[in-house]
Every structure is written in C-alpha cells, then in structure tokens.
Amino acid sequence: MKKKLLTIVVTCYNIQDEIAECLDSIVRTNFPKERLDVLLIDDSSTDKTAVILDSYVARYDFIRVLHKTNNEGISAARNSGITSRTW
C-alpha cells in the first residue's frame, strides 16, 4: 500500500443539507484515491449528518469517519482530525 500523501479533515455538525455536495466534490477530484485519506469528524450531530457520513464510508475506501459522543465545538473536532491522520 502506498503512503498517503494528503489527509482532508472535514468537521461536521448538523449539516445534513450540505455535506453530500462537499463529499461529492472530494470524490470527483483527480487526486489519486490510493494516496488520499478523507477523515470526517462528526461532532455529535443531532440530525441525519452521521447517517450520510456512514453512507460515504460504506462506498469509498479512502473515506473514514470519527463519531464523537459529545459536541465539543469546531476546534476540538479539528484537533481530533489532526491526531487521527494516517501519516
């Protein structure tokens, strides 16, 4: 397996109406998928955001999700993404 070159961290909280457009854009990129790591941080959303994120994880092997159990805000979510990167 080749080393990942790029990790994209997407923090999410109650964005069910917008997240698919964001993720579809990432999926369509020309960047080599085997070198790409997409990490979705669900900051304990109360809408359908988590379900949507899980559906992308099921379809794409370069996308993964971290579901936080407590909403801690965007800074904490970003920090979770930084510490969870693959390289």
Beta strands, then each sheet from edge to edge (+ up, - down):
strand 1: 6-12
strand 2: 36-42
strand 3: 63-67
sheet 1: 1+ 2+ 3+
end
